[in-house]
Amino acid sequence: MRPQDCRHYTATAMIADGTDVRTVAGLLGHADPSLTLRTYAHVVSEAARKATDRMGALAESDPAAQLRK
């Protein structure tokens, strides 16, 4: 495995886990987060889909019950 493969895997995993792109960009040394967005667009799109799925599930649930937990 090349060092670049480790870097790509780590960035992908961080974005998929919900780390914001600006933070990932800073850790990668990207001066502009748009480079990170272009490079990892597929991961960002998947993370956005998962986030909207979670928001939908929350909207369908009883918010008061969530607060009582």
Helices and strands as residue ranges (DSSP letters): H 3-16, H 21-28, H 33-39, H 41-60, H 63-68
